[in-house]
Amino acid sequence: MATSNNKDWQTLSVEEVYDNPWITLTHRNVIAPTGKAGIYGKVHFKTRAIGVVPIDAEGYTWLVGQYRYTLDQYHWEIPEGGAPLGESALAAAQRELREETGISAARWTSLLQLHTSNSVTDELAHTFVAQDLSFGETEPDDTEVLQLKRLPLEEAINLAIDGAITDSLALASLLKVRVLLDRGLLII
């Protein structure tokens, strides 16, 4: 497979268009590897995306329902959040699971890493499977209104397969769980 490297792209200029505590948006004038001049918008994330698929001993999981302002729609997802760059992905996953669901876990398995939309952003996501669960109170962020749903893991996977779950992190994580279960690499 042929590969390309950064030297094939030429960045002529970078202009910061927007900056807040979570993202920076830049406008770039570039020369593509084909030699054609063009523009590129890049969203740089100051955090990493984190997701968790909690699975209990009975084979159930939890989805989090919330309104997503950017899409103007209500969505069901796995427990998700952001990790400041100085926080380990596992520590952030443990925190996010506890905040959104009240669940803590004794066993954690790294599930996947993915780039959420690599044509416009450098955001990196990490997800985990959480097992050997214990339960407490939720601690959502002051901007979150969340609904929790406990359902059979297989039902959550089917929601992803059938297109009812469209969040990329939830979709990829649930489908990878299905593959790992099929291969005997994840035991419930």
C-alpha angles and dihedrals in degrees: 000000000000116000133202127207136206091267088071089066120064119204109208098178141353122205122185106227101174139004134183135153092281108034145020120206119204133185113216133192108210147172110227123221087261090062093249119135116236148147132255131193114205128192110203114199119214090200138044122242115245130196136176133199104201113200123187128206090265093057096255128135136190129240125196119221121204143148111258109213095200092058098032087228141107114246140187114220142157114269104288142170146137134288120209108233092251093055120084115246091238094051089049091049091051091049095046093048091051094045097047102035108013088239126136123187135207095200125052128183123189106237109180150328120219143165106241099213109350096183092069108013143043092214114144121200131201124193134187142190112234120203140167089052133199126188136230140141125313120244106194122184115265090254096051128095103183136182120200126212124189110202140153110285089234090057091052090049090050090051087056093046093047094050098248088118110055103163104118096221094049093043096050093043096050092046091049090050088054091052093047091050091049091051093047091243094120121048124198 
